[in-house]
């Protein structure tokens, strides 16, 4: 398994790039976001990768960040989402936008990507909601840092049986009302009241 490549950027195209690693050129498909941020040809680059092996092909996908790679893995775990479709989604939505779209069930936002119709967008939103809903605090909010009161409050509500998207929305509303310095107990109490409405 190839996990990352470090070398010289040899060429880029609309959907892929080639990295020269000690004289060997590795072709990796990448999102438009990664391709635009990778730097100039001839420059030194580090690319995180995911390798897919099938009967008829071995394909390498490249990412500029760990979060993009993690999203790729989640997306390709959904039936009907191959590597190219996952890259199309990651080309039009960054990690925060994708989190919000899935947490809120916004299939129209997901369907903006080439090759993603309404049915597939709905399947992505449904299948990933419980997996990633807990990381998004809702529209316009930042991610809850691990170990923060918001993150702990989301975890507490999830342990009480709330779905991750519901827990995230309730904690976001409580956090907005109480302010950034709110303690865990106060956040959980208010979030429970908000979730019960």
Rosetta silent file (secondary structure, phi, psi, omega in degrees, C-alpha in Angstrom):
SEQUENCE: XXXXXXXXXXXXXXXXXXXXXXXXXXXXXXXXXXXXXXXXXXXXXXXXXXXXXXXXXXXXXXXXXXXXXXXXXXXXXXXXXXXXXXXXXXXXXXXXXXXXXXXXXXXXXXXXXXXXXXXXXXXXXXXXXXXXXXXXXXXXXXXXXXXXXXXXXXXXXXXXXXXXXXXXXXXXXXXXXXXXXXXXXXXXXXXXXXXXX
SCORE:     score description
SCORE:     0.000 S_00000001
   1 L     0.000  129.883  176.711    0.000    0.000    0.000 S_00000001
   2 L   -95.378  117.070 -175.904    1.364    3.429   -0.948 S_00000001
   3 L   -96.794  -28.087  177.412    0.407    5.936    1.775 S_00000001
   4 E  -161.879  159.391  178.299    2.255    9.032    0.571 S_00000001
   5 E  -129.658  138.585  175.550    4.680   10.285   -2.051 S_00000001
   6 E  -129.491  123.291 -177.698    7.408   12.874   -1.719 S_00000001
   7 E  -177.176 -151.340 -178.474    9.200   14.107   -4.805 S_00000001
   8 E  -105.772  132.812  177.297    9.183   16.579   -7.677 S_00000001
   9 E   -70.939  114.035 -176.095    5.951   17.576   -9.417 S_00000001
  10 E   -90.106  -38.891  179.376    6.553   16.457  -13.018 S_00000001
  11 E  -162.608  158.808  173.976    3.199   17.345  -14.610 S_00000001
  12 E  -133.970  154.791  176.427   -0.432   18.188  -13.916 S_00000001
  13 L  -138.872 -170.767 -176.665   -3.610   17.750  -15.949 S_00000001
  14 L   -63.846  -31.909 -175.166   -7.312   18.402  -15.417 S_00000001
  15 L  -130.062    3.028 -179.074   -7.786   15.373  -13.173 S_00000001
  16 E  -152.376  172.230  175.064   -4.357   14.032  -12.230 S_00000001
  17 E  -141.693  162.906  176.688   -0.721   14.798  -11.521 S_00000001
  18 E  -124.164  127.475  177.677    2.572   12.974  -11.863 S_00000001
  19 E  -111.522  128.297  176.793    5.188   13.023   -9.111 S_00000001
  20 E   -88.106  113.543  178.220    8.767   12.009   -9.870 S_00000001
  21 E  -114.753  102.503 -179.773   10.108   10.013   -6.929 S_00000001
  22 L    51.843   45.155  176.062   13.772    9.121   -7.528 S_00000001
  23 L    89.242   -5.151  177.756   13.250    8.733  -11.267 S_00000001
  24 E  -107.964  126.976 -179.585    9.913    6.898  -11.077 S_00000001
  25 E   -92.455  120.547  177.289    6.805    8.837  -12.117 S_00000001
  26 E  -102.799  123.399  177.018    3.689    8.116  -10.067 S_00000001
  27 E   -92.900  126.257  178.228    0.367    9.176  -11.596 S_00000001
  28 E  -130.011  131.426  174.441   -2.252   10.069   -8.993 S_00000001
  29 E   -76.910  142.999 -175.895   -5.790   11.287   -9.616 S_00000001
  30 E  -146.025  160.449  177.461   -6.648   14.305   -7.478 S_00000001
  31 L   -73.707  160.402  176.989   -9.440   16.780   -6.775 S_00000001
  32 H   -59.367  -34.076  179.706   -9.441   20.206   -8.405 S_00000001
  33 H   -62.338  -46.615  179.018   -8.781   21.629   -4.924 S_00000001
  34 H   -67.767  -42.607 -178.962   -5.564   19.613   -4.520 S_00000001
  35 H   -62.422  -35.706 -178.936   -4.442   20.271   -8.098 S_00000001
  36 H   -76.917  -21.400 -177.060   -4.823   24.030   -7.669 S_00000001
  37 H  -101.702   -3.442 -170.176   -2.886   24.040   -4.375 S_00000001
  38 L   -70.534  -24.547  179.454   -0.094   21.612   -5.255 S_00000001
  39 L   107.001 -178.268 -174.863    2.388   24.221   -6.476 S_00000001
  40 L   -79.855  154.170  174.905    4.439   24.739   -9.631 S_00000001
  41 L   -62.813  136.969 -176.694    5.820   22.037  -11.892 S_00000001
  42 L    94.328  -10.005  179.654    9.401   21.295  -10.875 S_00000001
  43 L   -85.481  160.689  178.428    8.654   22.081   -7.234 S_00000001
  44 E   -80.819  133.043 -178.042    9.041   19.714   -4.319 S_00000001
  45 E  -135.845  154.658  171.511    5.750   18.173   -3.143 S_00000001
  46 E  -124.514  125.337 -176.042    4.378   15.824   -0.519 S_00000001
  47 E  -126.656  125.747  172.761    1.158   14.036   -1.439 S_00000001
  48 E   -78.906  143.902 -174.039   -0.935   11.774    0.792 S_00000001
  49 E  -133.928  160.768  173.154   -2.312    8.868   -1.214 S_00000001
  50 E  -135.190  127.287 -177.905   -4.909    6.128   -1.273 S_00000001
  51 E  -107.102  130.087  176.489   -4.381    3.120   -3.521 S_00000001
  52 E  -112.936  128.487 -179.048   -7.300    1.133   -4.907 S_00000001
  53 E  -114.600  122.354  175.847   -6.657   -2.327   -6.305 S_00000001
  54 L  -125.243  174.015  179.728   -9.223   -3.991   -8.556 S_00000001
  55 L   -56.209  -40.493 -172.129   -9.069   -6.937  -10.939 S_00000001
  56 L  -104.000   -1.753 -176.871   -8.486   -4.688  -13.927 S_00000001
  57 L  -162.968  149.782  168.316   -6.604   -1.710  -12.436 S_00000001
  58 E  -117.037  118.707 -174.111   -4.413   -0.334   -9.688 S_00000001
  59 E  -122.278  138.053  179.418   -5.263    3.331   -9.180 S_00000001
  60 E  -110.653  131.486  177.476   -3.576    5.928   -7.007 S_00000001
  61 E  -116.191  138.471 -176.263   -5.497    8.919   -5.642 S_00000001
  62 E  -116.481  149.489 -176.143   -3.681   11.931   -4.173 S_00000001
  63 E  -139.571  143.170  179.143   -4.666   14.444   -1.490 S_00000001
  64 L   -83.475  -13.837 -179.315   -3.263   17.698   -0.212 S_00000001
  65 L  -146.196  158.439  178.520   -4.528   17.112    3.341 S_00000001
  66 H   -66.471  -35.126 -179.038   -5.368   14.280    5.725 S_00000001
  67 H   -66.672  -37.548  177.373   -8.951   15.512    6.076 S_00000001
  68 H   -64.625  -41.169  177.900   -9.483   15.297    2.313 S_00000001
  69 H   -63.608  -41.998  179.310   -8.104   11.745    2.310 S_00000001
  70 H   -62.379  -42.225  177.249  -10.366   10.798    5.246 S_00000001
  71 H   -63.539  -39.268  177.718  -13.410   12.177    3.420 S_00000001
  72 H   -58.001  -45.464 -179.738  -12.395   10.233    0.310 S_00000001
  73 H   -62.693  -42.043  178.275  -12.338    7.022    2.352 S_00000001
  74 H   -64.158  -46.028 -177.216  -15.775    7.763    3.824 S_00000001
  75 H   -63.669  -43.310 -178.314  -17.276    8.663    0.455 S_00000001
  76 H   -72.441   -9.022  174.225  -15.923    5.588   -1.349 S_00000001
  77 L   -80.056   -9.686  178.805  -17.460    3.454    1.402 S_00000001
  78 L   -88.467  131.977 -179.801  -20.900    4.437    0.096 S_00000001
  79 L   -57.875  130.854  178.438  -22.337    2.078   -2.521 S_00000001
  80 L    93.799   -5.158  178.982  -22.180    3.665   -5.965 S_00000001
  81 L  -108.078  106.184  175.998  -19.397    6.128   -5.093 S_00000001
  82 L   -91.303 -178.235 -178.057  -16.150    5.289   -6.832 S_00000001
  83 H   -60.047  -42.624 -178.036  -12.864    7.148   -6.607 S_00000001
  84 H   -66.691  -40.070  179.378  -13.609    9.546   -9.475 S_00000001
  85 H   -67.286  -41.198  178.012  -17.032   10.494   -8.061 S_00000001
  86 H   -60.335  -41.397  177.879  -15.526   11.036   -4.602 S_00000001
  87 H   -65.728  -36.552  178.148  -12.920   13.361   -6.139 S_00000001
  88 H   -62.480  -41.093  178.366  -15.669   15.243   -8.012 S_00000001
  89 H   -64.860  -44.848 -178.709  -17.452   15.831   -4.686 S_00000001
  90 H   -70.327  -16.457  176.479  -14.219   16.933   -2.994 S_00000001
  91 H   -75.753  -32.023 -177.089  -13.551   19.298   -5.904 S_00000001
  92 H  -101.521  -19.780 -179.471  -16.723   21.303   -5.252 S_00000001
  93 L  -127.196  128.810  174.435  -17.083   20.946   -1.453 S_00000001
  94 L   -80.986  177.612 -175.004  -14.378   21.375    1.177 S_00000001
  95 H   -58.499  -42.320 -179.316  -14.426   19.320    4.390 S_00000001
  96 H   -65.918  -43.823 -179.905  -16.495   21.884    6.340 S_00000001
  97 H   -64.432  -39.980  179.911  -19.085   22.266    3.561 S_00000001
  98 H   -67.338  -40.832  176.789  -19.364   18.506    3.167 S_00000001
  99 H   -59.061  -47.515 -178.647  -19.796   18.029    6.932 S_00000001
 100 H   -64.867  -41.828 -179.260  -22.566   20.625    7.022 S_00000001
 101 H   -61.802  -42.208 -179.094  -24.291   19.189    3.930 S_00000001
 102 H   -72.766  -43.811 -179.231  -24.335   15.691    5.407 S_00000001
 103 H   -61.734  -34.867 -178.272  -25.291   16.792    8.938 S_00000001
 104 H   -95.578   -2.091 -179.826  -28.224   18.812    7.572 S_00000001
 105 L    69.217   29.392 -177.443  -29.169   16.269    4.869 S_00000001
 106 L   -82.119   83.348 -176.642  -28.641   18.860    2.107 S_00000001
 107 H   -69.057  -26.449  178.981  -28.613   16.527   -0.892 S_00000001
 108 H   -64.584  -36.644  179.168  -28.809   19.446   -3.359 S_00000001
 109 H   -67.113  -41.465  179.282  -25.449   20.694   -2.127 S_00000001
 110 H   -67.796  -35.483 -177.340  -23.878   17.242   -2.567 S_00000001
 111 L   -72.508   -3.808  176.025  -25.473   16.875   -6.024 S_00000001
 112 L   -65.277  -21.899 -178.143  -23.531   19.930   -7.266 S_00000001
 113 L   -74.343  143.585  176.509  -20.651   17.559   -8.061 S_00000001
 114 L   -60.368  134.120  177.047  -20.359   16.109  -11.576 S_00000001
 115 L    86.156    3.142  179.444  -21.674   12.562  -11.729 S_00000001
 116 L  -113.698  108.440  177.508  -23.789   12.849   -8.568 S_00000001
 117 L   -88.332  176.371 -178.083  -27.525   12.673   -9.153 S_00000001
 118 H   -58.869  -39.862 -178.740  -30.258   13.271   -6.573 S_00000001
 119 H   -66.570  -44.128  179.665  -30.570    9.586   -5.610 S_00000001
 120 H   -67.113  -39.553  178.002  -26.839    9.145   -5.051 S_00000001
 121 H   -60.804  -40.367  178.969  -26.658   12.446   -3.147 S_00000001
 122 H   -66.616  -40.864  178.894  -29.456   11.251   -0.880 S_00000001
 123 H   -62.547  -42.014  179.053  -27.706    7.906   -0.311 S_00000001
 124 H   -61.526  -47.815 -179.201  -24.469    9.705    0.598 S_00000001
 125 H   -61.408  -42.083 -177.541  -26.272   11.992    3.050 S_00000001
 126 H   -69.835  -48.084 -174.765  -28.174    9.096    4.643 S_00000001
 127 H   -70.693  -32.255 -176.228  -25.278    6.631    4.930 S_00000001
 128 H   -93.306  -11.387 -175.894  -22.716    9.135    6.199 S_00000001
 129 H   -55.237  -49.005 -177.666  -24.974   11.116    8.556 S_00000001
 130 H   -73.575  -21.997  179.697  -24.390    8.826   11.550 S_00000001
 131 H   -81.176  -35.262 -173.475  -20.680    8.471   10.760 S_00000001
 132 H  -122.644   -4.211 -177.915  -19.826   12.155   10.458 S_00000001
 133 H   -58.392  -29.466 -177.451  -22.759   14.093   11.888 S_00000001
 134 H   -72.386  -14.926 -179.385  -20.974   14.395   15.227 S_00000001
 135 H   -90.656  -17.519 -179.182  -18.121   16.452   13.840 S_00000001
 136 L   -98.856  133.484  179.667  -20.228   19.250   12.400 S_00000001
 137 L   -92.363    3.433  177.772  -21.778   21.778   14.727 S_00000001
 138 L   113.986  177.347 -175.258  -24.226   22.998   12.122 S_00000001
 139 L   -56.809  129.087  174.791  -24.419   25.719    9.483 S_00000001
 140 L    78.255   -7.316 -177.156  -21.705   28.334    9.745 S_00000001
 141 L   -92.871  154.087  177.079  -20.115   26.790   12.833 S_00000001
 142 L   -81.296  167.658  175.050  -16.566   25.569   13.071 S_00000001
 143 L   -68.238  149.297  176.617  -15.668   22.012   13.955 S_00000001
 144 L   -80.902  121.555  178.197  -15.555   21.203   17.653 S_00000001
 145 L   -63.552  140.957  178.882  -11.933   20.637   18.647 S_00000001
 146 L   -59.877  134.171 -179.444  -11.377   17.228   20.176 S_00000001
 147 L    88.710   -5.235  179.062  -11.332   17.566   23.967 S_00000001
 148 L   -79.981  165.522  178.513  -13.292   20.833   23.908 S_00000001
 149 H   -60.961  -39.556  179.725  -16.480   21.312   25.949 S_00000001
 150 H   -63.322  -45.735  179.131  -18.529   21.268   22.724 S_00000001
 151 H   -61.302  -43.556  179.335  -16.935   18.025   21.558 S_00000001
 152 H   -66.349  -36.787  179.249  -17.478   16.426   24.976 S_00000001
 153 H   -67.177  -40.724  177.098  -21.095   17.645   25.051 S_00000001
 154 H   -60.890  -44.334  178.543  -21.768   16.131   21.609 S_00000001
 155 H   -61.600  -41.956  179.812  -20.274   12.865   22.831 S_00000001
 156 H   -61.782  -45.072  179.460  -22.411   12.973   25.992 S_00000001
 157 H   -66.115  -38.472  177.655  -25.613   13.456   23.991 S_00000001
 158 H   -62.556  -39.025  178.133  -24.617   10.703   21.565 S_00000001
 159 H   -67.085  -22.585  177.378  -24.083    8.379   24.552 S_00000001
 160 L   -85.880   -0.077  175.398  -27.606    9.228   25.691 S_00000001
 161 L   105.899    0.861  177.395  -28.968    7.951   22.392 S_00000001
 162 L   -74.979  145.400  174.197  -29.194   11.106   20.273 S_00000001
 163 L   -68.433  148.816 -177.634  -28.182   10.806   16.630 S_00000001
 164 H   -53.116  -40.852 -179.442  -24.900   12.626   15.920 S_00000001
 165 H   -65.056  -40.387  178.524  -26.574   15.257   13.712 S_00000001
 166 H   -66.212  -43.402  179.453  -29.179   15.993   16.423 S_00000001
 167 H   -61.798  -43.253 -179.632  -26.513   16.152   19.126 S_00000001
 168 H   -61.941  -45.809 -178.428  -24.390   18.503   17.004 S_00000001
 169 H   -64.600  -42.494 -179.486  -27.278   20.849   16.267 S_00000001
 170 H   -65.276  -42.443  179.752  -28.387   20.967   19.927 S_00000001
 171 H   -68.285  -37.969  177.869  -24.845   21.637   21.199 S_00000001
 172 H   -61.886  -44.089  179.285  -24.291   24.303   18.538 S_00000001
 173 H   -64.503  -41.618  178.837  -27.490   26.089   19.609 S_00000001
 174 H   -65.462  -41.288 -179.437  -26.523   25.820   23.287 S_00000001
 175 H   -65.321  -39.350  177.484  -23.001   27.050   22.574 S_00000001
 176 H   -61.559  -39.821 -176.924  -24.334   30.049   20.631 S_00000001
 177 H   -75.237  -39.460 -174.845  -26.572   30.979   23.562 S_00000001
 178 H   -87.836  -22.726 -178.783  -24.035   30.399   26.355 S_00000001
 179 L    96.168  169.742 -173.317  -20.916   31.722   24.610 S_00000001
 180 L   -70.047  -18.443 -177.028  -17.483   30.201   23.983 S_00000001
 181 L   -95.219   11.554 -177.636  -16.513   29.929   27.663 S_00000001
 182 L   -64.065  143.011  178.105  -19.462   27.715   28.663 S_00000001
 183 L   -82.666  165.910 -176.912  -18.677   24.718   30.824 S_00000001
 184 H   -60.662  -46.697 -177.648  -19.520   21.130   29.941 S_00000001
 185 H   -59.618  -46.583 -178.699  -22.365   20.771   32.489 S_00000001
 186 H   -64.379  -41.277  179.481  -24.109   23.947   31.350 S_00000001
 187 H   -61.663  -47.015 -177.706  -23.700   23.001   27.680 S_00000001
 188 H   -64.281  -44.280 -179.683  -25.131   19.511   28.181 S_00000001
 189 H   -59.794  -48.794 -178.254  -28.100   20.762   30.241 S_00000001
 190 H   -68.870  -38.594  178.772  -29.058   23.449   27.709 S_00000001
 191 H   -62.133  -38.319  177.239  -28.401   21.145   24.732 S_00000001
 192 H   -63.288  -40.586  177.501  -30.764   18.563   26.255 S_00000001
 193 H   -65.485  -41.550 -178.896  -33.475   21.196   26.562 S_00000001
 194 H   -66.329  -39.318 -178.221  -32.887   22.354   22.975 S_00000001
 195 H   -69.973  -27.033 -178.035  -32.948   18.768   21.660 S_00000001
 196 H   -77.280  -15.988 -177.867  -36.216   18.048   23.491 S_00000001
 197 L   -70.136    0.000    0.000  -38.068   20.888   21.702 S_00000001
